[in-house]
Amino acid sequence: MAKAKENPPALPGVKQSHAALQFEYDAHRFGFVLLLLIIAAALLGLFSGGYFSEATKSSAENSLQVEYQRFGRLQTPVELKITVPGADPAPLTLRIGGDYMARIQTDNIWPQPDAMYIEGGEMVLVYQKPRRDFTVWLYTTPHRPGKTNTSVTVNNQPALSFWQFIYP
């Protein structure tokens, strides 16, 4: 009959903790997989620009289109592209509201509006003679983390709303 293997004698002065050994084993086993998942999520744009982050939203009437990043980092520049397809030669008024004014700082607007003011917590941009398929780029920097809901309105039509999540 085979003899059962006995536990080796404990080393003097060494106390082994089964719980600590199990934790170390699990950290090695699952930690590497977790690290790979975090790297893959970052490459796909879960934390900033990338496949999951880039988004385009259009109004039901196709009178407005917004291209933006769903995810961004605090104090990192973000670009917002607003396109008005088939804009009339009449004055064009863009209103940007929601949480935009409280959470995001506007660094640059291109092209520069003919008039710009704040009304009712919304930023209003007025262009007197816009071109056909008029596009406005806003270069912004988020200064508060969390979910930001923004709405964009063109010439008092129904607003187009979208959200962005800003990581600390």
N, C-alpha and C positions, 0 to 999 in steps of 0.2 A: 504494500500500500504506500501511496505517495505521502510524503511528510508535508504538512501544512507549513506555509512560509510564515515565519514569525516576524513581528515588527522588530526593527533593529533597536538596540538600546538607545535611549536619549543621550545626547551629548551633554556633558556637564556644563552648566551655566547658560544653556540655550533653551528658551521656552518657545515652542512653535504654536502659533495661533492658526487653527484651521480656517477661521473666518477671514483672516488677513491674507492667507495664501489663496483662498477662493476668490477674494476681491482682486488680487493681483492677476490671477489667471483670467478672470472675466474682463478686466481692463485691457489686457493684451488682446484678447479675442475679439471684443466688440469695439474697442477704441479705434483700431485701425479702420474698421468698416465705417464707423461714424465719421472719422476724418475724411475718408474717401467720399462719403455722401455730402459733407460740407463743401469740399472742393468742387464736386460735380454741380451742386446747387449754385455756387458762385459763378462757375463757368457758364451755366445756363441763364444767368441773369436774375437769380432770386434776390440778390442783394443790391444790384444796380443794373447797368446796361447789359442786355442780352436777350435771348429768346423769350423768356418768361416776362421780361420787363418791358420790352418795346410794345407799344399799343397804339392803335388808331381807332378813333371813334368818329362817326358821322351822324349828323342829324337826320331825322326821318325824311325831311324834304330835300336832303342833300344840299342844303344851303350853307353848311358849315362842316369842316373836318378838322379834327385836332389830333396831332401826333405827339405822344408824350411817353415818359418812362413811368411804369407803375411803381417801381421801387427805386429809392434813392438813398443817399447817405447825407447825414447832417453836415452842413457847411461844405458840400461838394456841388459844383455847378451842374445844373440840369437845364436842358433845352426844351422849350414848348413851341410847337409849330402850329399855327392856326391858319387854315386856308379857307377862303371864301370863293368857291367855284362860280364862275360867271357873274362876278360882281358888276353891279350897275355903275355907270360913271357918276351917279349921284353920290353925295357924301355917305361914307360908311362909318357906322358907330359900333365898336366892339366893347362889350362890358365883360369884365372878368371879376367874378365874385365868389361867394361861398367862403371857405376858410383861407382863400388865397392871400388876402391882405394881412391877416393875422399871423400866418405861418411861413410865408415865402417872401423873400426880398427880391425885387426886380433889379437886375444889374444893368441890362441893356435891352433896348427894343429896336428891331430893325425891320422895315424902315421906320424912321422917326415919325410919330404922328404929327398932324398939323395942330392938334389940340389934345391935351391930356389933363384929366382932373379926377378927383375922388368924389363919388356921390353915393350916399347911403351904404358905405362900406365896400363899394365896388370901384375898381379902376376902370375909367372910361377913356378909350382911345378913339379919336375922330380923324378920319382921313378924307380930305375934300375931293380928291380926284383919284380914286383907286384904279389900278389896271384890272383887266379881265383876269380871272383866276388869281386873285390877290392873296398873297401870303405874308403873314407877320410872324417873325421869330422873336420869342421872349427868352432871354438868357437870365436864369434865376438861380438863387441859392436858398435852399431851405434853412430856416433858423430855428425850427421847433420840430422835435421828433414826433412820430405817430401818424395816424391816418389823416389825410388832408382831402376834403371834398371841395372841388372847384367847379364852377359853372361859367360857361362862356355863352354870350348872347350876341347876335349880330342884328342890328337895326330893329330891335324890339321884337324879334321872332322868339319862339320858344327856346329856352335855354338848353344847352348841351352840357350835361354833368358827367364828371369822371372823378375817380379817386386815385390817390398816390399814397404809398406808405413810405415814410422816411425813417430809416434806421438811425439810432444814436451813434 
